[in-house]
Structures are given as C-alpha cells and as structure tokens.
Amino acid sequence: GASHFAESSASLFAQLYRRFDFQADNVRNQFDHLLSLWRSHCATLADLDLEVDDEEDLDDAVVNEKTLLHEALNAVHAELLE
C-alpha cells in the first residue's frame, strides 16, 4: 500500500543521494515532487471511480485503495515516460 511505496521510494532516493552525491535538498525536492504527482493521480483516478449518474448512487460508491494506488503509480510511470 501507500506506506510500502513511501518506504521503498524514500530508500531509492536515499541510495541515489549516497551513490551520486546529490545535494540533500535536491533529493528531498524530487522525492516530494514524486509524491505530489502520485497523490494527484490518485485523486484523479478516485474521482473517475466515483463518477456516478445519479447522486443517490454516490453514497454506495467505493474506491478500492490497493487498486487505486497501483493504477495511479502506473499512470505516473506512463506520464514520466511519455
């Protein structure tokens, strides 16, 4: 889920910092940017999942977090590789 992604991406950025001697503030900014992109894609996909034709159906609408997180990460990946 989200905590696993945060831990593994933080670990990746820490390794990049150590390996390439990047400036700490730049690494932190890039990490924050990645999280911002991911959150934005999560919000967009959640909104699409919750689109319903009838307002009464909104109460029954549910977003699957595991699917959402994975799909949003795939969307970020696709966008970055365009």
FISETOR-558168 format. One line per 4 residues: their letters; for each residue x, y, z of C-alpha. Coordinates in Angstrom, 1 decimal. Layout:
<sites>
A	X/Y/Z; ...
</sites>
This chain:
<sites>
GASH	0.0/0.0/0.0; 0.9/3.6/0.5; 3.4/3.1/3.3; 5.3/0.4/1.4
FAES	5.6/2.8/-1.6; 6.7/5.6/0.6; 9.4/3.5/2.3; 10.7/1.9/-0.9
SASL	10.8/5.3/-2.8; 12.5/7.0/0.2; 15.0/4.2/0.2; 15.6/4.6/-3.5
FAQL	16.1/8.4/-3.2; 18.5/7.9/-0.2; 20.5/5.4/-2.4; 20.7/8.0/-5.2
YRRF	21.8/10.6/-2.8; 24.7/8.4/-1.5; 25.7/6.9/-4.8; 25.8/10.1/-6.9
DFQA	26.4/12.6/-4.1; 23.3/14.7/-4.9; 22.6/17.7/-2.7; 20.2/16.6/0.1
DNVR	17.7/19.4/-0.6; 17.5/18.5/-4.3; 16.9/14.8/-3.4; 14.2/15.9/-0.9
NQFD	12.5/18.2/-3.5; 12.5/15.4/-6.2; 11.0/13.0/-3.6; 8.3/15.5/-2.7
HLLS	7.6/16.1/-6.4; 7.2/12.3/-7.0; 4.8/12.0/-4.0; 2.9/15.1/-5.3
LWRS	2.5/13.5/-8.8; 1.3/10.2/-7.2; -1.2/11.9/-5.0; -2.5/13.9/-7.9
HCAT	-3.0/10.8/-10.0; -4.7/9.0/-7.0; -7.1/11.9/-6.7; -7.9/12.0/-10.4
LADL	-8.5/8.2/-10.6; -10.6/8.2/-7.4; -12.8/10.9/-8.9; -13.2/8.9/-12.0
DLEV	-14.1/5.8/-9.9; -16.7/7.8/-8.0; -18.4/9.2/-11.1; -22.0/8.2/-11.0
DDEE	-25.0/9.1/-13.0; -27.3/9.5/-10.0; -26.5/11.5/-6.8; -28.2/8.7/-4.7
DLDD	-25.6/6.2/-6.0; -22.8/8.3/-4.6; -23.4/7.0/-1.1; -22.7/3.5/-2.3
AVVN	-19.6/4.4/-4.4; -16.4/2.9/-3.1; -12.8/3.2/-4.2; -10.5/0.2/-3.8
EKTL	-7.4/1.7/-2.2; -5.0/-1.1/-3.3; -6.2/-0.9/-6.9; -6.2/2.9/-6.9
LHEA	-2.6/3.1/-5.6; -1.3/0.7/-8.2; -3.2/2.3/-11.1; -2.1/5.8/-10.0
LNAV	1.6/4.6/-9.8; 1.2/3.1/-13.3; -0.3/6.4/-14.6; 2.7/8.4/-13.1
HAEL	5.1/6.0/-14.7; 3.4/6.3/-18.1; 3.3/10.1/-17.9; 7.0/10.3/-16.9
LE	8.0/8.1/-19.9; 5.9/9.9/-22.5
</sites>
